[in-house]
Amino acid sequence: MEVFESEARVLHVRLGSGQGLVAALTRLLAQEQAELAWVRGVGVLEEAELAGAEGGARRVGAGELLALEGTLRPDGHELRVTVAAAGEVFGGRLDEAVVAVAEVELRLVRLGAAVDVGDAGDVGEAPSVGWGDVVAASDAGTGTGAGAGTGWADVAAASAEATKTAVMDDALKSWAEGGAKVEARKRSELRRESAKERVQRLRAEGKRVPGRREGVRKGRLARAAAEAKVPAFRPEKVPTKRERKKDLSFLEEPLIEAGELVDHRQFGLCLVERVNDDGGLMIKLPNGRRRLIRLDVLEVQEPTEDAEGRLVYPLRPKRKS
């Protein structure tokens, strides 16, 4: 048996849109000069190509990367994914994928010199599987083409299954403990002290037990004090139509509306029947005839009121500049 000394460190990688997942991670592994890396992550894929069970390839469209786990080496990888796309869930060995966005954790391992620890059978213990056994098994399987030996795919699958089991156990335990605490807190909040229990507690503490009338009076005083702190609602005064028309200070010129009166120097006091979009006015003359006039050649002066309280706008010709 060979045991290798190793150094490990963890990198968190964020991949952006259009990047190849396997290619980018392989380049990073080479730059860090690591022999292998454990990989896991989640994200969103634009497309993915999975290896089929019979050797073919299956292309999956855009979807959510639910899980990415496995191992990565400079000369190859054993990455397995679970992808949800088009209302279905696909899983298998990943050949390559184009990323929309992904968060990946790499646990990089640098193998050092081999340490000879002797034959495990001499001490009567079952040999444990270490990095040396994995590397040797993988190299042997690659050189001989035998598929029965332990390879990277077996290690990745076993590690992924163990990780999932541990995570699920921790989640279930935390959920059960949290649920019990929440239920206990709810029961304590919902349970109120009865009047009899309150009297017994006050007597046990040597305090005076208030009478019923005293409690009612205190409750009324507390409610009155709370209501006094709330300011009374006083709605703002809404100006009438007549008041709004009188306040024309914000306008460069007064705004004439249908139903109001204009005092024309030529036609006299006329009723406004319609205001056109171009500023023209359709007015009704005192003799009952109607005429269309233009305001762009007239000056609208400050309005006044007639005997009935209607606004009257004097119209005068504009002075030539």
VMD Tcl script that draws the C-alpha trace (Angstrom):
set ca {
  {0.00 0.00 0.00}
  {1.18 3.50 -0.80}
  {0.08 6.59 1.09}
  {0.77 10.03 -0.34}
  {1.25 13.17 1.65}
  {-1.01 15.89 0.27}
  {-1.89 19.53 0.56}
  {-5.47 20.68 0.02}
  {-7.09 24.05 -0.35}
  {-10.53 25.21 -1.39}
  {-11.36 27.63 -4.21}
  {-14.77 29.15 -4.90}
  {-15.26 29.79 -8.61}
  {-17.97 31.87 -10.26}
  {-18.49 31.20 -13.99}
  {-20.19 33.69 -16.28}
  {-22.38 33.44 -19.37}
  {-21.01 31.51 -22.35}
  {-18.12 29.78 -20.55}
  {-17.47 26.07 -20.95}
  {-17.80 24.45 -17.53}
  {-15.34 21.55 -17.87}
  {-12.84 23.49 -19.99}
  {-12.71 26.43 -17.58}
  {-12.26 24.22 -14.51}
  {-9.57 22.14 -16.24}
  {-7.60 25.27 -17.13}
  {-7.85 26.50 -13.55}
  {-6.65 23.12 -12.25}
  {-3.60 23.31 -14.53}
  {-2.81 26.87 -13.46}
  {-2.94 25.84 -9.80}
  {-0.66 22.82 -10.54}
  {-2.92 20.42 -8.67}
  {-3.12 16.69 -9.44}
  {-6.85 16.47 -8.79}
  {-9.84 18.34 -7.40}
  {-13.14 17.44 -5.85}
  {-15.89 19.44 -7.53}
  {-19.39 20.42 -6.51}
  {-21.66 23.27 -7.52}
  {-25.00 24.62 -8.74}
  {-26.12 27.13 -11.35}
  {-27.97 27.67 -14.62}
  {-26.88 26.16 -17.94}
  {-27.48 27.34 -21.48}
  {-26.96 23.79 -22.77}
  {-25.27 20.57 -21.67}
  {-24.05 17.35 -23.25}
  {-24.37 14.19 -21.16}
  {-22.80 10.82 -21.88}
  {-25.44 8.17 -22.55}
  {-25.56 4.79 -20.87}
  {-24.80 2.99 -24.17}
  {-21.94 5.27 -25.19}
  {-23.95 7.86 -27.08}
  {-24.37 11.51 -26.19}
  {-27.52 13.34 -25.15}
  {-27.88 17.10 -25.55}
  {-29.96 18.98 -22.98}
  {-31.23 22.52 -23.57}
  {-31.26 25.45 -21.18}
  {-32.06 24.42 -17.63}
  {-31.16 24.62 -13.96}
  {-28.08 22.82 -12.69}
  {-29.42 21.18 -9.54}
  {-26.20 19.36 -8.61}
  {-22.65 19.04 -9.88}
  {-20.32 16.54 -8.17}
  {-17.27 14.52 -9.03}
  {-13.53 14.70 -9.56}
  {-11.38 16.58 -12.02}
  {-7.85 15.83 -13.24}
  {-5.69 17.61 -15.81}
  {-6.07 14.63 -18.17}
  {-9.75 13.87 -17.60}
  {-12.75 14.17 -15.33}
  {-15.58 12.22 -13.75}
  {-18.30 14.81 -13.23}
  {-21.92 13.86 -12.75}
  {-24.79 16.31 -12.95}
  {-28.51 16.60 -12.32}
  {-30.22 19.09 -14.65}
  {-33.87 20.24 -14.73}
  {-34.88 21.37 -18.23}
  {-38.13 21.53 -20.21}
  {-40.13 20.14 -17.30}
  {-37.92 17.05 -16.93}
  {-34.94 16.06 -14.79}
  {-31.86 14.61 -16.49}
  {-28.83 13.05 -14.85}
  {-25.60 11.41 -15.90}
  {-21.94 11.92 -16.66}
  {-21.17 15.38 -17.97}
  {-19.13 15.75 -21.15}
  {-19.35 19.53 -21.43}
  {-21.78 22.35 -20.64}
  {-22.17 26.01 -21.56}
  {-22.87 28.09 -18.45}
  {-25.32 30.96 -17.99}
  {-24.13 31.38 -14.39}
  {-22.64 28.88 -11.95}
  {-21.10 28.74 -8.47}
  {-18.52 25.95 -8.10}
  {-16.38 24.82 -5.18}
  {-13.03 23.20 -5.99}
  {-11.11 21.28 -3.32}
  {-7.63 21.18 -4.85}
  {-5.21 18.40 -3.82}
  {-1.46 18.34 -4.44}
  {0.05 14.91 -3.88}
  {3.46 14.79 -2.27}
  {5.97 11.98 -1.77}
  {4.76 8.46 -1.10}
  {5.15 7.10 2.45}
  {5.70 3.36 2.90}
  {3.61 2.18 5.86}
  {4.06 -1.55 5.31}
  {1.50 -4.25 4.63}
  {-1.84 -3.58 6.33}
  {-2.40 -7.33 6.67}
  {0.48 -7.66 9.17}
  {-1.40 -5.75 11.87}
  {-4.67 -7.56 11.33}
  {-6.56 -4.53 10.12}
  {-8.61 -4.09 6.98}
  {-6.84 -1.85 4.46}
  {-8.46 1.57 4.03}
  {-8.82 3.25 0.66}
  {-6.61 6.36 0.40}
  {-5.53 8.70 -2.33}
  {-2.66 6.38 -3.22}
  {-5.04 3.45 -3.83}
  {-7.31 5.65 -5.89}
  {-4.50 6.98 -8.06}
  {-3.00 3.51 -8.49}
  {-6.37 1.97 -9.32}
  {-7.16 4.71 -11.80}
  {-3.77 4.42 -13.49}
  {-4.07 0.62 -13.63}
  {-7.56 0.79 -15.09}
  {-6.40 3.32 -17.68}
  {-3.35 1.25 -18.68}
  {-5.05 -2.14 -18.91}
  {-8.50 -1.07 -20.06}
  {-10.10 -3.21 -17.34}
  {-13.42 -1.91 -16.14}
  {-13.77 -3.97 -12.97}
  {-11.20 -2.04 -10.86}
  {-11.87 0.96 -8.67}
  {-11.83 4.10 -10.80}
  {-12.56 7.79 -10.43}
  {-16.22 7.26 -11.29}
  {-16.65 4.79 -8.39}
  {-14.94 7.15 -5.96}
  {-16.99 10.12 -7.14}
  {-20.27 8.19 -6.91}
  {-19.48 6.87 -3.43}
  {-18.41 10.32 -2.21}
  {-21.50 11.98 -3.66}
  {-23.80 9.42 -2.07}
  {-22.10 9.77 1.32}
  {-22.25 13.57 1.12}
  {-25.95 13.53 0.21}
  {-26.72 11.15 3.09}
  {-24.85 13.30 5.61}
  {-26.48 16.50 4.38}
  {-29.96 14.97 4.52}
  {-29.38 13.60 8.02}
  {-28.18 17.01 9.26}
  {-31.09 18.77 7.58}
  {-33.67 16.40 9.06}
  {-32.13 16.71 12.51}
  {-32.02 20.51 12.34}
  {-35.57 20.63 11.01}
  {-36.86 18.43 13.83}
  {-35.04 20.45 16.51}
  {-36.17 23.76 15.03}
  {-39.77 22.55 14.75}
  {-39.80 21.45 18.37}
  {-38.48 24.84 19.52}
  {-41.05 26.71 17.44}
  {-43.90 24.60 18.78}
  {-42.74 25.10 22.38}
  {-42.49 28.87 21.85}
  {-45.97 28.98 20.29}
  {-47.45 27.05 23.21}
  {-45.82 29.38 25.74}
  {-47.03 32.47 23.86}
  {-50.59 31.21 23.44}
  {-50.94 30.16 27.06}
  {-52.09 33.06 29.22}
  {-52.08 33.31 32.95}
  {-55.56 32.77 34.36}
  {-57.05 35.10 36.98}
  {-56.79 32.42 39.65}
  {-53.13 31.73 38.85}
  {-52.37 35.45 38.90}
  {-53.94 35.84 42.37}
  {-52.00 32.87 43.68}
  {-48.74 34.22 42.21}
  {-49.24 37.70 43.72}
  {-50.05 36.23 47.13}
  {-47.01 33.95 46.98}
  {-44.84 36.98 46.17}
  {-46.34 38.96 49.03}
  {-47.93 41.56 46.77}
  {-51.37 43.14 47.06}
  {-54.09 41.59 44.95}
  {-56.02 44.38 43.14}
  {-59.82 44.32 43.19}
  {-61.94 43.98 40.09}
  {-63.06 47.62 40.05}
  {-59.50 48.82 40.39}
  {-58.45 46.71 37.41}
  {-61.33 48.02 35.28}
  {-60.46 51.60 36.20}
  {-56.79 51.13 35.35}
  {-57.76 49.60 32.03}
  {-59.99 52.55 31.15}
  {-57.32 55.05 32.16}
  {-54.70 53.21 30.08}
  {-57.00 53.16 27.04}
  {-57.81 56.85 27.42}
  {-54.11 57.70 27.68}
  {-53.35 55.67 24.55}
  {-56.18 57.34 22.61}
  {-54.96 60.78 23.70}
  {-51.57 60.12 22.12}
  {-53.18 59.52 18.72}
  {-53.70 62.86 16.93}
  {-57.24 63.55 15.76}
  {-57.83 63.26 12.05}
  {-58.47 66.64 10.48}
  {-59.02 66.44 6.73}
  {-57.62 69.26 4.65}
  {-60.14 71.69 3.28}
  {-60.94 70.96 -0.35}
  {-61.32 74.20 -2.35}
  {-64.53 74.63 -4.31}
  {-64.58 74.96 -8.07}
  {-65.11 78.68 -7.74}
  {-62.10 79.01 -5.39}
  {-59.90 76.95 -7.67}
  {-60.75 79.12 -10.64}
  {-59.94 82.27 -8.71}
  {-56.43 81.00 -7.84}
  {-54.73 81.54 -11.18}
  {-51.37 82.80 -9.91}
  {-49.55 79.74 -11.21}
  {-50.60 80.41 -14.81}
  {-48.94 82.85 -17.20}
  {-52.42 83.47 -18.65}
  {-55.83 82.58 -17.19}
  {-57.25 79.26 -18.41}
  {-60.71 79.56 -20.01}
  {-63.10 76.61 -19.79}
  {-66.41 75.81 -21.48}
  {-69.43 77.39 -19.75}
  {-67.57 80.56 -18.76}
  {-67.94 84.06 -20.25}
  {-65.62 86.25 -22.29}
  {-65.92 90.01 -22.80}
  {-64.99 90.64 -26.44}
  {-64.46 94.26 -27.49}
  {-66.30 93.70 -30.80}
  {-68.90 91.03 -29.95}
  {-69.64 91.94 -26.32}
  {-70.37 89.44 -23.52}
  {-70.30 85.91 -25.04}
  {-70.71 82.39 -23.64}
  {-67.84 79.88 -24.24}
  {-69.34 76.67 -25.66}
  {-66.18 74.78 -26.68}
  {-62.41 75.05 -26.25}
  {-60.42 73.53 -29.12}
  {-57.02 71.86 -28.76}
  {-55.36 74.60 -30.83}
  {-56.57 77.29 -28.41}
  {-59.58 78.43 -30.43}
  {-62.89 79.25 -28.74}
  {-66.41 78.62 -30.02}
  {-68.49 81.46 -28.51}
  {-72.18 82.25 -28.55}
  {-72.91 85.92 -29.22}
  {-75.70 87.86 -27.43}
  {-77.83 87.63 -30.63}
  {-77.61 83.82 -30.59}
  {-75.10 83.46 -33.44}
  {-71.91 81.44 -32.97}
  {-68.42 82.38 -33.98}
  {-64.97 80.78 -33.74}
  {-62.25 83.09 -32.45}
  {-58.49 82.57 -31.96}
  {-56.76 83.31 -28.69}
  {-53.26 83.64 -30.11}
  {-54.11 87.15 -31.37}
  {-55.90 88.14 -28.16}
  {-54.75 88.87 -24.62}
  {-56.70 87.13 -21.84}
  {-56.88 89.46 -18.86}
  {-57.61 88.85 -15.17}
  {-61.17 87.48 -14.81}
  {-63.98 89.20 -12.93}
  {-67.35 87.98 -11.70}
  {-70.78 88.84 -12.97}
  {-73.92 89.21 -10.85}
  {-74.48 85.44 -10.91}
  {-70.96 84.64 -9.73}
  {-69.69 83.46 -13.12}
  {-66.15 84.26 -14.27}
  {-65.85 86.80 -17.08}
  {-62.53 86.98 -19.00}
  {-61.89 90.29 -20.80}
  {-60.33 89.71 -24.25}
  {-58.25 92.50 -25.77}
  {-56.12 92.57 -28.94}
  {-52.44 91.92 -28.34}
  {-50.16 94.89 -28.69}
  {-47.82 94.76 -31.61}
  {-44.19 94.71 -30.54}
}
mol new
graphics top color blue
foreach p $ca { graphics top sphere $p radius 0.5 }
foreach p [lrange $ca 0 end-1] q [lrange $ca 1 end] { graphics top cylinder $p $q radius 0.2 }
display resetview
